[in-house]
Amino acid sequence: MSKVPYRTYLTEKEMPTKWYNVKADMKEQHDPYINPGTMKPIKVEDLTPIVCEELAKQELDCTSRYIDIPEEIQDFYKVFRPSPLIRAYNLEKALGTPAKIYYKFEGNNTSGSHKLNSAAAQVYYAKKQGITSLTTETGAGQWGTALAMASSFFGVDLTVYMVKVSFMQKPFRKSVIETFGAKILPSPSDTTEAGRKILEKDPDTGGSLGCAISEAVETAVKTPNCRYVLGSVLDQVLLHQSIIGLETHKAFEKIGEYPDIIIGCAGGGSNLGGLMAPFMGDKLTGKANPYFIAVEPASCPSLTRGKYAYDFCDTGMVTPLAKMYTLGSQFIPSANHAGGLRYHGMSPIISKLYHDGQLNEARAVEQTKVFDAASFFAKYETILPAPESSHAIRVAIDEALKCKETGEAKTILFGLTGTGYFDMNAYASYNAGEMSDYIPTDEDLEKGFAALPKIPGIQE
């Protein structure tokens, strides 16, 4: 057999034309979303005042295994897809490991991340419905940038609420988002009732994704012909992001390989859910048995230290209730540099698969160890990774070093969700030896758990 190339690309004709809905193969569905007003399971009509109708239908679809990707979205995808599956030969050599390391690189677009996959879909459906403006939140800024790009392309106005600490850490994200014609505000802000309440309680807060979601939802509901869109957590987002895993699955078929271990960073769950989707489908249907690892920040450990419970998806407590691993909607993560992973909860799909043991393991890693891995990776693979992606790199390196000890030549796959070129303050802090680690105490976490909602007959 000839040597596997450094980069394996699909042709445009080989690109997937359908998204894969992993829920269709799950043995049990995650518990239903609950309407906080009625305390009954959410229906499509409950969601349509907030999100587009087609997206609401996708959110609640548990039976369609494959959903057609509209031709207009396929055409847009071809601007930046297919993305490469890369064999990390140089990293393997530097580690001296017998393991074969692969990564799926999603950074080949201006947003620098995988977020454009779902942004394109959500804006397309909004445009098709006749929606004229959208609101959203963003953490590190990848989602906000991606949505600004898609909104500009399809001609829809956009307002972005960016977590305040990330807004300050990454000032050039504002410039890029504004270049694509979107409006951006640091969150919490004084422009919404939710923001003013949060600021009244804590004027110096750096904010959180939960805060920004509250502001974006409020603005969407109060603005005529406007809808809210979300970059992670929701089932529809994981559906759109399955394009990552579907391409990866096809690429492995082309080179005659299959991963033993699949690793993804986990904040809300979009990239991990997308990367692992078809491989999880293989596991659920008995075709293969890969080992899945979710990696999260030790400073925001929803999977490893959270509770599996119903919770609000936002700090202002206006969104539907979701059954997920959560630190509590009132938990405000520390201001670490992995802004895209600073979310109090986890995707209901990811949470259910983890709770049922299909997603094998979750690990929480400290910030300095993440940047150790990021710096090492950059020197040998020549890509400066985003802090979020570097969580997966950290564990991929750890697994490769285990193979070095045992002599096993396992095939390791991880998701390189994006680049770190807007994260230079973080790299400067690391290089100067000024970066610190923060791990919340049990007492810190109890404050968030104390605010979990009480649901009669379900969660007392």
C-alpha positions as MATLAB code, in Angstrom:
seq = 'MSKVPYRTYLTEKEMPTKWYNVKADMKEQHDPYINPGTMKPIKVEDLTPIVCEELAKQELDCTSRYIDIPEEIQDFYKVFRPSPLIRAYNLEKALGTPAKIYYKFEGNNTSGSHKLNSAAAQVYYAKKQGITSLTTETGAGQWGTALAMASSFFGVDLTVYMVKVSFMQKPFRKSVIETFGAKILPSPSDTTEAGRKILEKDPDTGGSLGCAISEAVETAVKTPNCRYVLGSVLDQVLLHQSIIGLETHKAFEKIGEYPDIIIGCAGGGSNLGGLMAPFMGDKLTGKANPYFIAVEPASCPSLTRGKYAYDFCDTGMVTPLAKMYTLGSQFIPSANHAGGLRYHGMSPIISKLYHDGQLNEARAVEQTKVFDAASFFAKYETILPAPESSHAIRVAIDEALKCKETGEAKTILFGLTGTGYFDMNAYASYNAGEMSDYIPTDEDLEKGFAALPKIPGIQE';
ca = [
       0.000    0.000    0.000;
       1.299    3.469   -0.855;
       2.034    5.944    1.897;
      -0.966    7.872    3.190;
      -0.696   11.494    1.972;
      -0.199   14.351    4.387;
      -3.545   15.774    3.305;
      -6.491   13.813    2.012;
      -9.146   15.841    0.207;
     -12.472   14.816   -1.223;
     -13.427   16.169   -4.619;
     -16.451   18.480   -4.860;
     -18.422   15.564   -6.331;
     -17.567   13.446   -3.266;
     -18.854   16.026   -0.803;
     -21.862   14.920    1.272;
     -25.231   16.120   -0.014;
     -27.121   15.152    3.153;
     -26.578   15.842    6.833;
     -26.647   12.870    9.224;
     -29.065   12.977   12.164;
     -27.529   10.756   14.861;
     -30.785   10.858   16.863;
     -32.332    8.475   14.333;
     -29.912    5.748   15.496;
     -29.861    6.488   19.223;
     -31.388    3.726   21.341;
     -33.051    6.335   23.537;
     -33.663   10.011   22.776;
     -32.553   12.739   25.141;
     -35.342   14.000   27.387;
     -37.569   16.568   25.645;
     -37.044   20.302   25.892;
     -39.558   21.838   28.290;
     -41.458   25.078   27.818;
     -40.731   27.067   31.015;
     -44.153   28.715   30.783;
     -46.271   25.557   30.551;
     -43.745   23.059   31.933;
     -44.728   20.752   29.072;
     -42.543   19.335   26.271;
     -41.712   21.845   23.556;
     -43.562   21.702   20.234;
     -42.530   23.267   16.932;
     -44.997   26.125   17.438;
     -43.361   26.931   20.795;
     -40.021   27.504   19.063;
     -41.051   29.394   15.934;
     -41.428   32.797   17.647;
     -37.715   32.529   18.503;
     -36.130   30.460   15.693;
     -36.935   29.829   12.027;
     -39.625   27.257   11.304;
     -37.435   24.833    9.338;
     -34.795   24.941   12.068;
     -37.467   24.265   14.707;
     -38.553   21.197   12.737;
     -34.946   19.975   12.479;
     -34.517   20.511   16.217;
     -37.328   18.102   17.053;
     -36.768   15.552   14.265;
     -35.759   12.235   15.831;
     -36.579    9.899   12.927;
     -35.017   11.249    9.701;
     -31.606    9.609    9.443;
     -30.489   11.866    6.612;
     -31.691   15.381    5.740;
     -31.003   16.921    2.343;
     -28.565   19.829    2.246;
     -30.244   22.470    0.029;
     -28.378   23.153   -3.200;
     -27.762   26.791   -2.246;
     -25.996   25.680    0.945;
     -24.000   23.059   -0.958;
     -22.821   25.791   -3.324;
     -21.814   28.010   -0.399;
     -19.978   25.105    1.264;
     -17.826   24.712   -1.845;
     -16.251   28.103   -1.144;
     -14.402   26.583    1.826;
     -15.120   22.839    1.726;
     -14.181   20.043    1.562;
     -11.700   20.489    4.388;
      -8.616   18.273    4.631;
      -7.994   15.222    6.764;
      -4.332   15.606    7.728;
      -1.891   12.909    8.824;
       0.307   14.491   11.513;
       3.539   12.819   10.447;
       5.740   15.526   11.951;
       3.918   15.415   15.276;
       4.166   11.628   15.375;
       7.920   11.825   14.747;
       8.420   14.493   17.415;
       6.557   12.368   19.952;
       8.324    9.164   18.942;
       5.023    7.327   18.995;
       3.883    4.329   16.940;
       0.389    5.862   16.932;
      -1.042    7.243   13.698;
      -2.417   10.721   14.361;
      -4.949   12.404   12.078;
      -6.777   15.691   12.413;
      -9.665   17.218   10.516;
      -8.803   20.881    9.909;
     -11.733   23.297    9.834;
      -9.796   26.583    9.821;
      -9.700   27.300    6.080;
     -12.121   30.228    6.097;
     -12.104   33.781    7.455;
     -13.970   32.829   10.625;
     -11.069   30.477   11.343;
     -13.363   27.699   12.517;
     -16.010   25.058   11.847;
     -18.799   27.457   12.776;
     -19.505   28.496    9.181;
     -21.045   25.059    8.502;
     -24.092   25.808   10.651;
     -24.073   29.580   10.123;
     -24.650   29.105    6.391;
     -27.562   26.747    7.020;
     -29.275   28.879    9.640;
     -29.033   32.120    7.659;
     -30.208   30.370    4.491;
     -33.377   29.108    6.204;
     -33.990   32.561    7.689;
     -33.667   34.192    4.280;
     -35.959   31.596    2.729;
     -38.594   32.312    5.384;
     -38.374   36.047    4.704;
     -36.693   36.949    8.001;
     -34.875   40.288    7.668;
     -32.688   40.315   10.794;
     -31.031   37.897   13.205;
     -29.464   38.021   16.662;
     -26.901   35.740   18.241;
     -24.260   35.380   20.925;
     -20.584   34.560   20.525;
     -17.840   33.569   22.946;
     -14.386   33.659   21.405;
     -15.839   35.201   18.257;
     -15.652   32.353   15.750;
     -19.429   31.933   15.657;
     -20.079   35.656   15.478;
     -17.635   35.984   12.588;
     -19.062   32.988   10.761;
     -22.613   34.259   11.140;
     -21.569   37.733    9.965;
     -20.047   36.121    6.868;
     -23.180   34.090    6.111;
     -25.512   37.017    6.865;
     -23.566   39.233    4.492;
     -23.667   36.589    1.763;
     -27.419   35.959    2.018;
     -28.358   39.580    2.756;
     -29.743   39.428    6.317;
     -29.005   41.988    9.082;
     -27.236   40.684   12.175;
     -26.613   41.805   15.766;
     -23.974   39.909   17.766;
     -23.671   39.917   21.566;
     -20.075   38.934   22.382;
     -19.065   37.789   25.878;
     -17.471   40.895   27.396;
     -14.218   39.303   28.542;
     -13.628   37.843   25.064;
     -14.657   41.177   23.501;
     -11.788   42.758   25.469;
      -9.314   39.935   24.840;
      -9.925   39.779   21.076;
     -10.544   43.338   19.799;
      -9.923   42.456   16.168;
     -12.908   40.098   16.140;
     -15.043   43.244   16.353;
     -13.285   44.664   13.301;
     -13.846   41.532   11.230;
     -17.500   41.188   12.241;
     -18.121   44.853   11.394;
     -16.307   44.429    8.076;
     -18.980   41.907    7.101;
     -21.667   44.428    8.028;
     -22.885   43.109   11.389;
     -23.409   45.032   14.628;
     -21.512   43.782   17.696;
     -22.001   44.590   21.394;
     -20.132   43.395   24.516;
     -22.359   41.322   26.802;
     -23.808   41.930   29.291;
     -24.841   45.316   27.918;
     -27.262   48.021   28.997;
     -29.271   47.621   25.765;
     -31.493   44.811   27.091;
     -33.468   44.134   30.233;
     -31.559   40.881   30.762;
     -28.226   42.665   30.437;
     -29.203   45.441   32.839;
     -30.313   42.903   35.476;
     -27.018   41.022   35.225;
     -25.008   44.264   35.470;
     -27.046   45.408   38.438;
     -26.185   42.185   40.234;
     -22.498   42.268   39.228;
     -21.302   45.482   37.495;
     -17.800   44.077   36.944;
     -18.810   40.734   35.430;
     -16.904   39.531   32.402;
     -20.081   37.883   31.167;
     -20.713   34.397   29.850;
     -22.306   32.696   26.887;
     -25.412   32.258   29.023;
     -25.607   36.042   29.526;
     -25.130   36.746   25.827;
     -27.811   34.208   24.870;
     -30.305   35.964   27.153;
     -29.655   39.310   25.478;
     -29.815   37.902   21.959;
     -33.084   36.043   22.603;
     -34.691   39.118   24.189;
     -33.713   41.307   21.242;
     -34.986   38.743   18.724;
     -38.376   38.475   20.432;
     -38.800   42.274   20.686;
     -37.656   43.067   17.121;
     -40.173   42.737   14.230;
     -39.370   39.994   11.679;
     -36.276   38.934   13.622;
     -35.158   35.516   14.841;
     -32.449   34.157   17.118;
     -29.771   31.703   15.974;
     -27.393   29.664   18.147;
     -23.913   28.402   17.284;
     -23.775   25.276   19.447;
     -25.679   23.057   21.921;
     -28.898   22.636   19.884;
     -29.661   19.436   17.964;
     -29.988   21.336   14.662;
     -26.431   22.666   15.034;
     -25.004   19.190   15.566;
     -26.975   18.091   12.508;
     -25.369   20.780   10.318;
     -21.929   20.091   11.757;
     -22.201   16.411   10.777;
     -20.692   17.553    7.461;
     -17.333   17.436    9.308;
     -17.650   13.801   10.325;
     -19.202   12.708    7.043;
     -16.266   14.132    5.083;
     -13.840   12.571    7.562;
     -15.526    9.178    7.278;
     -15.258    9.283    3.477;
     -11.630   10.390    3.628;
     -10.724    7.471    5.890;
     -12.422    5.129    3.425;
     -10.239    6.562    0.626;
      -7.027    5.777    2.511;
      -8.215    2.471    3.973;
      -8.066    3.553    7.613;
     -10.493    3.852   10.535;
      -9.928    5.656   13.865;
      -9.572    3.752   17.125;
      -9.875    6.915   19.229;
     -11.858   10.068   18.359;
     -11.188   13.241   20.367;
     -12.938   16.595   20.321;
     -12.948   19.707   22.478;
     -16.306   20.266   24.145;
     -17.940   23.527   25.162;
     -21.496   23.400   23.873;
     -20.831   20.309   21.756;
     -21.044   21.471   18.122;
     -17.655   20.397   16.773;
     -17.403   17.210   18.838;
     -20.929   16.254   17.834;
     -20.217   16.986   14.184;
     -16.893   15.168   14.036;
     -18.064   12.027   15.757;
     -21.567   11.814   14.209;
     -21.123    9.103   11.539;
     -18.608    7.209   13.682;
     -21.084    7.254   16.561;
     -23.635    6.010   14.025;
     -21.292    3.104   13.292;
     -21.101    2.360   17.007;
     -24.839    2.611   17.594;
     -25.571    0.257   14.686;
     -22.847   -2.236   15.590;
     -20.564   -1.576   12.606;
     -17.533   -0.450   14.638;
     -16.536    0.439   18.189;
     -14.350    3.566   18.291;
     -13.472    5.141   21.643;
     -14.768    8.708   22.075;
     -13.188   11.336   24.354;
     -14.657   14.790   25.061;
     -12.186   17.379   26.371;
     -13.265   20.452   28.317;
     -11.571   23.210   30.349;
     -10.929   22.464   34.002;
     -12.311   25.950   34.642;
     -15.720   25.077   33.129;
     -16.152   21.325   33.734;
     -19.774   20.652   32.791;
     -19.311   16.993   31.801;
     -16.745   15.986   34.402;
     -18.197   17.817   37.420;
     -21.647   18.991   36.360;
     -25.065   17.555   37.153;
     -27.238   15.755   34.601;
     -30.378   17.794   35.066;
     -32.880   20.096   33.452;
     -31.577   23.645   33.219;
     -32.039   26.875   31.326;
     -29.731   27.357   28.357;
     -29.182   31.001   29.331;
     -28.390   33.070   32.419;
     -31.534   35.190   32.120;
     -33.677   32.033   32.287;
     -35.873   32.792   29.280;
     -34.970   29.855   27.017;
     -36.534   26.372   27.050;
     -35.283   23.926   29.659;
     -32.919   21.220   28.414;
     -31.818   17.988   30.088;
     -28.036   18.220   29.968;
     -24.843   18.125   31.964;
     -24.738   21.572   33.512;
     -22.975   23.715   36.088;
     -26.133   25.788   36.490;
     -27.254   28.686   34.330;
     -26.040   31.155   36.977;
     -22.473   29.793   36.879;
     -20.079   32.409   35.460;
     -16.855   30.749   34.236;
     -13.455   32.273   34.871;
     -11.938   34.470   32.180;
      -9.718   31.827   30.600;
      -8.660   32.102   26.981;
     -10.821   29.321   25.524;
     -13.828   31.594   25.146;
     -15.692   29.191   22.889;
     -15.738   26.571   25.663;
     -16.981   28.862   28.448;
     -20.558   27.597   28.573;
     -22.350   26.267   31.632;
     -24.046   23.340   29.878;
     -23.560   20.722   27.200;
     -25.521   19.645   24.129;
     -28.472   17.412   25.103;
     -27.348   14.890   22.464;
     -23.768   14.812   23.763;
     -25.066   14.679   27.343;
     -27.357   11.735   26.626;
     -24.667    9.783   24.754;
     -22.228   10.409   27.612;
     -24.777    9.496   30.277;
     -25.530    6.230   28.448;
     -21.844    5.365   28.009;
     -21.758    5.641   24.206;
     -19.460    8.652   24.504;
     -16.827    6.821   26.512;
     -14.955    9.474   28.459;
     -14.741   13.148   29.363;
     -11.549   14.838   30.542;
     -10.991   18.298   31.973;
      -7.598   19.900   31.338;
      -5.883   22.984   32.745;
      -5.195   26.025   30.593;
      -1.372   25.958   30.849;
      -1.245   22.290   29.807;
      -3.490   23.137   26.849;
      -1.100   25.854   25.694;
       1.881   23.534   26.215;
       0.238   21.244   23.677;
      -0.753   24.092   21.360;
       2.797   25.441   21.227;
       4.284   21.988   20.659;
       1.784   21.215   17.907;
       2.366   24.546   16.132;
       6.118   24.006   15.969;
       5.762   20.676   14.157;
       2.508   20.981   12.191;
       2.940   24.715   11.325;
      -0.679   25.649   12.180;
      -1.309   27.942   15.154;
      -4.346   26.285   16.774;
      -7.236   27.989   18.534;
      -7.219   27.561   22.328;
     -10.477   25.619   22.067;
      -9.024   23.118   19.570;
      -5.907   22.810   21.676;
      -7.851   20.960   24.351;
      -8.270   18.128   21.851;
      -4.603   18.401   20.863;
      -3.594   18.025   24.520;
      -5.436   14.719   24.897;
      -4.391   13.471   21.439;
      -0.766   13.950   22.489;
      -1.445   12.217   25.799;
      -3.004    9.240   24.005;
      -0.111    9.081   21.531;
       2.368    9.020   24.421;
       0.439    6.129   25.976;
       0.927    4.267   22.702;
       4.637    5.021   22.959;
       4.661    3.282   26.351;
       2.623    0.260   25.244;
       3.917   -0.039   21.693;
       0.392    0.033   20.278;
      -0.066    1.635   16.860;
      -3.547    3.039   17.479;
      -5.157    5.385   14.988;
      -6.064    8.671   16.701;
      -8.380   11.282   15.198;
      -9.001   14.728   16.643;
     -10.792   17.835   15.458;
      -8.721   20.935   14.781;
     -11.707   23.235   14.849;
      -9.900   26.434   13.984;
      -6.904   28.729   14.079;
      -5.609   30.917   16.907;
      -4.651   34.062   15.029;
      -7.129   36.162   17.022;
      -5.806   34.718   20.272;
      -2.387   36.357   20.337;
      -2.984   37.907   23.773;
      -3.359   34.379   25.076;
      -0.196   33.170   23.369;
       1.670   36.274   24.594;
       0.559   35.526   28.162;
       1.674   31.909   27.822;
       5.032   32.794   26.276;
       5.715   35.338   29.022;
       5.007   32.748   31.706;
       2.085   34.812   32.996;
      -0.710   32.343   32.277;
      -2.446   30.821   35.284;
      -4.891   27.981   35.867;
      -8.211   28.249   37.631;
     -10.206   25.276   38.839;
     -13.514   26.028   40.578;
     -13.962   24.629   44.061;
     -16.891   22.447   45.018;
     -18.279   25.492   46.834;
     -18.082   27.528   43.611;
     -20.017   24.862   41.743;
     -22.652   24.533   44.453;
     -23.676   28.152   43.836;
     -24.613   27.228   40.274;
     -26.313   23.977   41.255;
     -28.422   25.788   43.842;
     -30.176   27.721   41.060;
     -31.210   24.650   39.046;
     -34.953   24.874   38.324;
     -37.524   22.823   40.182;
     -39.904   20.945   37.874;
     -42.849   19.253   39.619;
     -42.836   15.523   39.024;
     -39.566   15.621   37.095;
     -36.938   17.550   39.037;
     -37.988   18.425   42.556;
];
